[in-house]
Amino acid sequence: MKSNTQLLILYTLSFIISAGGAFFIAKFGHKFSLIDIPNQRSSHTFAMPKGGGVGILISFIYASFILAVPKSLLISGVILSVVSISDDIKDISVKIRLSIQLICSIIFLLGIFFYREVPKEIYPLFLILPVFIIGTINFYNFMDGIDGIAGIAGIIAFGLLAYYGYINGKSLSLIYLNISLSLSCAGFLIFNFPSAKVFMGDVGSVLLGFLFGAMALLFASCFLDILCILSFLFTFYADELTTMAVRLKNKESISQAHRKHLFQLFANELKVSHWKISLYYGIIQLSIGISAIFFRKKGEIFIFILLLLYFLIFSAVSYYVRKKVKKIS
């Protein structure tokens, strides 16, 4: 059990380390070839330093040692981040990235069995859990496309995870880690919102995606918990799934880079300011997450129907916007 003073130091340093990492890359990223050159799929029009999420990585490592979190979580997160920052410098093939994500997911999942007793309800899902983690990693990575969106999503998602863990009596170390991650995202956001001076890069977005997927499993004692936790990152899952459906319908490769997410259509085709889109996404994400927590006692069927309703509304908005964009293009 950490004292209030120790926790205050941890949280303060998490914020400062992350902000410091973003500032360093913003100033010196070009010296390490950490520069994002815009192309036809970009939502920005000029070169920008990327890899600012390295501060989030350092903050995560620091907090992990202080809080003695599961070693498999730390090891997997660090491996993924090292590969990701290498990818930020020089592109690594999709096959290699997915292979490493699979290995790290398996390392983490095997570690769960040594860290705690796994609920029997999770056993039937164990073989598909790597797919869930890899999916969440890439969903978070793909959604990091405009100023502020990944940082705001991280603040809300990990903040809600911390609260959810607290009200359900989960591990204090993991609750503290989630607070630390939320504050790390806030530290990074100083240099990424409302107007970006540095991009998070794969080193940040891949790590955050992995950690959210991992926390979902560490905090889950039943299927109801999984549903509630998924709502904490609802906008990312909904935008990615609807976009994938559209691209599959159009017989496009879902692994190929593009800018057809709903948030990208708002930013590029409809010319909505990045900060407004990111803020709206954050408000929706927070509202849906809070509603899932509030209605949790009504059971998994109710929460499932509630999330399905939210998804249908999101899909209807997506359909309307895409139809509007098609008319003006």
N, C-alpha and C positions, 0 to 999 in steps of 0.2 A: 504494500500500500504506500503510495507516494504522498508526501505532505503537500499542502496547498502551495507552499513556497516552491517546492520542486516542480510541481505541475505548472505553475506560473512561469518559471524559468524555461521549461520545456516548450510551452506554447509560444512564448515570446521569441525564443531562438528559432523555432520552426518558421515563424513569420519572417524573421530577419534573414535567416539563411536562404530561404526561397527567394525573397526580394533581392538579396545580394547576388544570387546566382543569375537571376534575370537581368539585373543591372550589368553584371560582368559580361554576359553574352551580348547584350545590347551594345556595349562599348567595344568589345574585342572579338566578337564572333567571327568577323571577317578574317581575322588572323588564323582561325582554325577551319576555314572553309565552311563555316556554318552560316550560309547565306541562302535564302529562299529566293530564287529567280522566278518572277511571274511567267506563266504560260497561259495558253488558251483555257486551261481548266482552273486557273487561279481566281480568287475573289479579290486579289489586291493587284495594284498596277505598277508597283515599284519594288526593287529588291529590299529584303528585310532580313535582319539577323534571325536565325532560328536555333532552337536548342535551349531556349530560356528555361525550360522545365528541368534543367540539370540541378537547379536549386531545390526543386521539389524532391528530386532523387536524394540529394545530400541530406536534406531534412528528414526524409523517410529513414535513411540509414541511421542517422543520429537518434531519432525517436525509437527505432527498433532495438537498438542496444540499451537505451535507457529503460525501456519498458519490458525488455526480455520477451519479445513476441516470438511466435513459432519460427524456428530457424528455416523451415522450408518456405515460409512466406518471404523472408528476407532474401534468401539465396535466389529464389526464382525471380523476385522483383529486380534484384541487382543484375542478374544475367540478362534479363529482357531489356533493361535500361542500357547496358553496355552495348548490346547489339543494336539497339535503337539509335543511340548517339552515333554509332558507326554508320548507320543507315542515313542519318541526317547529314553526315559528311560526304558519303559516297553511297549511292543506291545499292542495296542488297536485294537479290532476287526474291520474289514472293515465296518461292518454294523453301528457300533457306529460312526466311522469317517465320513462316508457318510451322516449319519443322521445329525450330527453337521454341516457339510458343507452345507447341504440343509437349515437348520435353519438359519445359518449365511448369506447365499445368499438371503434368503427371507427378513431378517432384513435389509440388505443393499438395496435391491430393493424397499422395502416399504419406506425407507428413501429418496430415489431419488425423490419421489413425493412431499416430503416436502422441498427438497433442491432446486429443480428447476422445470421448466415446461418441461415435457417429450414430445419429438417430437411425433406427431401422427403416424409417420411411425414406431415407436418402439412398439406401442400398440399391433399389432397382434403377436409380438414376445414375449410379456411379460411372457406368460406362459412357454415358453421354455428357457427363460433367465437363470433361476437357473441351468439348464442342461449345458448351455454354461459356466457359472462361475465354476461349479463343474468340468466340463471337463478340463478347463484351469488349475485349481488347481492341478488336478492329472497329467495332461500332464507335467506340470513344475516339479512336484515331481518325476515322473518316469524318466524324462530326466536328473535328477541330479545324474549321475552315474559315472562320471570320473572327474579328477582334472580340475577345471577351467570352466567347461561348463556352470554351472548355474550362476556363477558370471559374466562371460563375456556376457551371454545372457541378464542378468539383466541390466548391464551397457548400452548396446545397446538399448534394448527394452524401458526402461524408459527414456533414453536420446532422442530417436526418438519421444516418446510420448510428452515430454516437447516441443520439436521443433514443432511438429504438432499442439499442443495446442496453441503455440505462433503465428504461421502464420495464424491460423484460429480464433484468438480472443477468446480463451477459458478462463476459470477462472484462474486468476493469482495465486491464492492459490494452485490450482491443478498443474499448471505448475511448481511452486516452489517445490511442494512436489515430483514431478517426478524427478526433478534435484537432490533433496535430496536422493531419492531412488537409482538413478544411482550412485551417489557418495558413498552411503552406500555399494553397491555391489562392488565398487572399493576398499573400505576399507577392506572388507572381503577377496577380492581376493589376497591381500598381503600374506595371510597365506594359500592360496589354489591353487596358480599358480606360476610357472609352475609345482612345485611339492607340493602336499598337506601336510600341517602340521595339518590340521583340516578339517573335512567335514562340509558342511552347515547344514545338517540334515533337518528333516521335518519342524522344527520351522522356517527355512528360506525359503525353497522351496515352502512349502504350502502357506506361507504368500505372497511371490512374485507372485505365480500363481493367488491367489485371487486378489491381488492388480492390476495385469495386466488386468484380466477380468473385474474388477470393473471400472478401468480407461477407458477401451474400451467403456463402456456404458456411463460413465460420459462425455466423449469427443465426443460421437456420436450424430450428429444432423440429420443424414440420413444414408441410407444403404451404400453409397459411403465411408463415414467415417469409418464404421465398417470394410469394406474390406481393406482400407488402414492401419488401426490399426492392423488388424490381420497379415498383412505382416511384422510387426515389430518383431513378434515372429515366423516367418514362419518356421524356421528349426525345432523347437519343435513340432509344429502342424503337419508338414509333416512327420517327423520321427515317431511320435506316431501313426498317422493315417495309414501309410503304414504298420507299425508293427502290429497294430491291425488287419488289413486286412489279413495279412499272418497268424496270429495266429488263426483267425476265420476260414480261409480256411483249416487249419490243425486241426480244431476242438479242439483247446486248450482254456482253460479258460483265458479270458483277464484280470481277476482280480488277477490271480496268478503271483507272482514275477518271473522274468525271466531276461535273458540278451541277448535278440534277437533284440534290437533296432539296427539300422544301426551303430550308433556311438559305440555301444558295440561290434559289429562284427569287426569293424576296430581295436578297442583296444585289444580285447581278441584273436580272431581267426587270424587276419592279423598282430597283434603285432605292430600297429602304436602307437607312443608315445601319451599319453593323451593330452599333451599341444598342439601338432600339430592338433589333431582332434578338440579340443575346439576352437583353433584359426581359423581353416578353417570354422567351423560352424559359428563363429562370423562374419567372413568376408562375408560369404554368407548371413547371416541374415541382416547385415548392408547394403549390396548391394541391396538386394530385397526391404528392407524398403525404401531406398533412391529412388529407381526406382518408387515405388508406389507413393511417394510424388511428384516426378518430373512429372509423367504422370497423376496426379490426375485430372487435368482440362479436360482430355479427356473423363471423365465420368465413371460411375460404370460398364457399359458393357465392356469397354476397360480394366479396372483394373481387373475385374473378369476373362476375357480371359487371361490377363497377368499372374495372379496368378495361373490359371489353367495350363498354359504352364510351369511355374516354377515347379508346383507340378508333372506334367508328367515327366519332366526331372529328378526330385528327385526320382520319382518312378522307372524310368529306371535305374538309378544308383543303387538304392536299389536292384532291381532285379538282376543286373549284379553281385553285391557284394555277394548277398546271393547264387547265382549260383556258384560263385567261391569258397565260403566257403564250400559249400556242396561237391565240388569235392575234396577239400584237407582234409576234415574231415573223 
